Amino acid sequence: MEKLKSNLRLSEIQKQEKKIIYVFILSLFIYLIFVFYGDIQKITKVASLFNWKLVPLILFFTLLNYFLRAVRFYFYLKSTNNYLSFYQSLIIFFSGLSMTVTPGKSGEVIKAYLAKKIANKKFSEIIPILVFERLTDGIAMLIMAVGGIFIVQNSKLFFILSALFVLLFVIFIKGHNYFLLFINFLEKKIPRLKVLDFFIIFFSHSQKLLRPRTLLFGIFIGFVAWSFEGLSMYLLVKEFVNTDVIKAITLSFFIFSFSSIAGFFVLIPGGIGVAEGSMTYFLTQFFPLSLPQSIFIVLIFRFLTLWFGVSLGLSILIAYLRKSISDNKNQV
């Protein structure tokens, strides 16, 4: 039986590796289109003039972003009485980074799977945490984008729709009793449905996460964490243009957050293509940057943030699952 479970887990690893490879190949194809569109010779010239010493600093900022969000994940676990060690929560959080390139980051449900394996937690206990991670990240990015909203008039409608989405979610959680009555009615009509217990636990944990102190802490951590990636965007822009620092940081924050939210809503894996296109467009509009310079900045930024995180998460996930398989074999 243990051998069968080990084989199933190994199969899960291989499936995950294949998915990541497929998405990576797709992204490379899209990036090649960007490069040829921007003139490969000009982009190569831009790369030769770039200060590559910036790369370690941007990777450090990316790690700070991940670590702060990992701390928030641990805080959410404690807030919902899911007591895992900080080390266990780190393994779960960083493994979830491997699923960043799934549509709307929906694949991060693997965190619930790992929590079940590591600490025998129910999916319904962890799913609210994953939802509130996305919610607080979204609010944090909307706050980051506020400065640019006043500069980019056309983005106001997008901002209003995003804020409305957050408001509707809060109303949904607060008015959950009506939804539970509806689920209860469906279960009576469809006895095999049996999802009422799941939603009871889901809403119970969601109410805890919606407490003002918990919600504000999550938003604050999200804002600080994602600000490091906004700063990374600014550092890349600063390499090519000299402009007012405050304005450049404000616009860099807007470009990063607006493009990330747009990529999330289109439900394309990792927002690939949409986020890059949006960033490139805004860089050329807001700064005296040529198209080759803007494309180079976007590609470097995505490889040092998105794809660095996916690689790190996949490495930790594979290492954990293989260690788990090895431990099970030793016990047999």
C-alpha positions in Angstrom: 0.0 0.0 0.0 2.8 2.4 0.9 4.6 1.6 -2.3 1.4 2.4 -4.2 1.2 5.8 -2.4 4.8 6.5 -3.2 4.3 5.7 -6.9 1.2 8.0 -6.9 3.3 10.9 -5.3 6.1 10.3 -7.8 3.5 10.5 -10.6 2.2 13.8 -9.1 5.7 15.2 -9.2 6.2 14.2 -12.9 2.8 15.7 -13.8 3.6 19.0 -12.1 7.0 19.1 -13.8 5.4 18.6 -17.2 2.8 21.3 -16.6 5.5 23.8 -15.6 7.6 22.8 -18.6 4.6 23.3 -21.0 3.9 26.8 -19.5 7.6 27.7 -19.6 7.8 26.7 -23.3 4.6 28.7 -24.0 6.1 31.7 -22.2 9.4 31.4 -24.1 7.5 31.4 -27.4 5.6 34.6 -26.3 8.9 36.2 -25.2 10.5 35.4 -28.5 7.6 37.2 -30.3 8.3 40.2 -28.0 12.0 40.0 -28.8 11.6 39.8 -32.6 8.9 42.5 -32.5 11.3 44.8 -30.5 14.2 44.0 -32.8 16.5 41.3 -31.5 19.7 43.2 -32.4 18.7 46.3 -30.6 17.6 44.3 -27.5 21.0 42.5 -27.5 22.7 45.9 -27.6 20.6 47.0 -24.6 21.6 43.8 -22.7 25.3 44.5 -23.4 25.0 48.0 -21.8 22.9 46.8 -18.8 24.4 46.7 -15.3 24.1 43.0 -14.5 25.3 43.7 -10.9 21.6 44.6 -10.2 20.5 41.0 -10.6 21.5 39.8 -7.1 19.8 42.8 -5.5 16.5 42.2 -7.4 16.6 38.5 -6.5 17.1 39.5 -2.8 14.0 41.8 -3.1 12.1 38.9 -4.6 13.1 36.6 -1.7 12.0 39.3 0.8 8.6 39.5 -0.9 8.2 35.7 -0.6 9.4 35.6 3.0 7.1 38.3 4.2 4.1 36.6 2.5 5.2 33.3 4.1 5.1 35.0 7.5 1.6 36.2 6.6 0.6 32.6 5.7 1.8 31.4 9.1 -0.1 34.2 10.8 -3.3 33.2 8.9 -2.8 29.5 10.0 -2.5 30.6 13.6 -5.5 32.9 13.3 -7.7 30.0 12.1 -6.3 27.7 14.8 -4.4 25.6 12.3 -1.3 25.0 14.4 1.7 24.0 12.2 5.3 24.8 12.9 6.9 27.8 11.1 9.1 25.3 9.2 6.1 23.3 8.0 4.3 26.5 6.9 7.4 27.6 5.0 7.5 24.3 3.1 3.8 24.6 2.3 4.0 28.3 1.2 7.1 28.0 -0.9 5.9 24.8 -2.6 2.8 26.8 -3.6 5.0 29.1 -5.6 5.4 26.4 -8.1 1.7 26.9 -9.0 2.0 30.6 -9.7 1.7 30.0 -13.4 -1.7 28.3 -13.1 -4.8 30.4 -14.2 -5.5 32.9 -11.5 -3.0 31.0 -9.3 -5.8 28.5 -8.7 -3.1 25.7 -8.6 -2.0 27.0 -5.2 -4.6 24.7 -3.8 -1.6 22.4 -3.5 -1.0 24.2 -0.2 -4.2 22.7 1.1 -3.1 19.3 -0.2 0.3 19.6 1.6 -1.4 20.8 4.8 -3.5 17.7 4.7 -0.4 15.4 4.2 1.8 17.2 6.8 -0.7 17.9 9.6 -3.9 16.1 8.6 -5.8 19.4 8.0 -9.1 19.5 6.1 -9.2 21.3 2.7 -12.0 23.5 4.1 -9.7 24.7 6.8 -6.9 25.9 4.4 -8.9 27.1 1.4 -10.1 30.3 3.1 -6.5 31.2 3.8 -5.6 30.8 0.1 -8.6 33.0 -0.8 -7.6 35.7 1.7 -4.1 35.6 0.4 -5.4 36.6 -3.0 -7.8 39.1 -1.5 -5.2 41.0 0.6 -2.7 40.8 -2.3 -5.3 42.3 -4.6 -6.1 45.1 -2.1 -2.4 45.8 -1.6 -1.8 46.1 -5.3 -4.8 48.4 -5.7 -3.2 50.6 -3.0 0.1 50.5 -4.9 -1.7 51.5 -8.1 -3.6 54.5 -6.6 -0.8 57.0 -7.4 -0.8 56.0 -11.0 -4.6 56.0 -11.3 -4.6 59.8 -11.2 -2.0 59.9 -14.0 -3.6 57.2 -16.2 -7.2 58.4 -16.6 -8.3 55.3 -18.5 -7.4 53.0 -15.5 -10.1 54.4 -13.2 -12.8 52.1 -14.5 -10.5 49.1 -13.9 -9.7 50.3 -10.4 -13.4 50.8 -9.6 -14.3 47.3 -10.9 -11.5 45.7 -8.9 -12.6 47.5 -5.7 -16.2 46.4 -6.4 -15.1 42.8 -6.7 -13.4 43.0 -3.3 -16.6 44.6 -1.8 -18.8 41.9 -3.2 -16.6 39.2 -1.7 -16.8 40.8 1.7 -20.6 41.1 1.4 -20.7 37.4 0.4 -18.7 36.3 3.5 -20.8 38.5 5.8 -24.1 37.3 4.3 -23.0 33.6 4.3 -26.1 32.4 6.2 -28.2 32.8 3.0 -25.7 30.9 1.0 -25.6 28.1 3.6 -29.4 27.9 3.5 -29.2 27.5 -0.3 -26.6 24.8 0.0 -28.7 23.0 2.6 -31.7 23.1 0.2 -29.6 21.7 -2.6 -28.3 18.8 -0.4 -31.9 17.8 0.4 -32.7 17.7 -3.4 -29.3 16.1 -4.3 -28.3 13.8 -1.3 -25.0 12.9 -2.9 -23.8 16.5 -2.9 -22.6 16.6 0.7 -20.8 20.0 0.6 -22.5 21.8 3.5 -19.9 20.8 6.1 -17.2 22.1 3.8 -18.8 25.5 3.5 -19.7 25.8 7.2 -15.9 25.4 8.0 -15.0 27.7 5.1 -17.2 30.5 6.3 -16.2 30.0 9.9 -12.5 30.4 9.1 -13.3 33.3 6.7 -15.0 35.2 9.5 -11.8 34.9 11.6 -9.7 36.2 8.7 -12.1 39.1 8.1 -11.5 40.5 11.6 -10.2 44.1 11.1 -6.9 43.4 12.9 -6.2 40.3 10.8 -7.4 41.8 7.5 -5.4 45.0 8.0 -2.2 43.0 8.9 -2.6 40.9 5.8 -3.0 44.0 3.6 0.0 45.7 5.2 2.2 42.7 4.8 1.0 42.3 1.2 1.7 46.0 0.4 5.2 45.9 1.9 6.0 42.5 0.2 4.9 43.5 -3.2 6.5 46.9 -2.9 9.9 45.1 -3.2 8.9 44.0 -6.7 7.7 47.5 -7.5 11.1 48.8 -6.3 12.7 46.2 -8.6 10.8 47.6 -11.5 12.0 51.1 -10.5 15.7 50.0 -10.3 15.5 48.6 -13.8 13.9 51.7 -15.2 16.5 53.9 -13.4 19.2 52.1 -15.3 18.0 53.7 -18.6 16.4 57.0 -17.6 17.0 59.9 -15.3 13.8 61.3 -13.9 12.1 62.5 -10.7 12.5 59.7 -8.1 9.1 60.0 -6.5 7.3 60.1 -9.8 9.4 57.2 -11.2 8.7 55.0 -8.1 4.9 55.9 -8.2 4.7 55.0 -11.9 6.8 51.8 -11.5 4.4 50.7 -8.7 1.4 51.4 -10.9 2.9 49.6 -13.9 3.7 46.5 -11.9 0.5 46.3 -9.8 -1.9 47.2 -12.7 -0.3 44.7 -15.0 -0.3 41.9 -12.4 -4.0 42.4 -11.6 -4.8 42.4 -15.3 -2.8 39.2 -15.8 -4.7 37.6 -12.8 -8.2 38.5 -14.1 -7.7 37.2 -17.7 -7.1 33.7 -16.1 -4.1 33.0 -18.4 -1.3 30.9 -16.6 0.8 33.5 -14.8 -0.8 36.3 -16.8 1.8 35.4 -19.4 1.6 37.7 -22.4 -1.0 40.0 -20.9 1.2 41.2 -18.0 4.3 41.6 -20.2 2.3 43.4 -22.9 0.8 45.8 -20.4 4.1 46.5 -18.7 5.8 47.1 -22.0 3.1 49.5 -23.2 3.1 51.6 -20.0 6.9 51.8 -19.8 7.1 53.3 -23.3 4.2 55.7 -22.5 5.4 56.9 -19.1 9.2 57.0 -19.5 11.5 58.1 -22.4 12.3 54.4 -23.1 12.5 52.9 -26.5 10.6 49.7 -27.3 13.7 47.5 -27.1 14.6 48.9 -23.7 11.1 48.4 -22.4 11.0 44.8 -23.6 14.4 44.1 -22.1 13.3 45.5 -18.7 10.1 43.4 -18.8 11.8 40.2 -19.6 14.5 40.6 -17.0 11.9 41.6 -14.4 9.7 38.5 -15.2 12.6 36.1 -15.1 13.9 37.5 -11.8 10.4 37.5 -10.1 7.8 35.2 -11.6 10.1 32.5 -13.0 12.6 32.6 -10.1 9.6 32.0 -7.8 8.3 29.1 -9.9 11.7 27.5 -10.0 12.3 27.9 -6.3 8.8 26.6 -5.4 9.1 23.6 -7.8 12.5 22.7 -6.3 11.2 22.8 -2.8 8.0 20.8 -3.7 10.0 18.1 -5.5 12.5 17.9 -2.6 9.8 17.6 0.0 7.8 14.9 -1.9 10.8 12.9 -2.7 11.9 13.0 1.0 8.4 12.0 2.0 8.6 9.0 -0.4 12.0 8.0 0.9 10.9 8.2 4.5 7.9 6.0 3.7 10.1 3.4 2.0 12.4 3.3 5.0 9.5 2.7 7.4 8.3 -0.3 5.3 
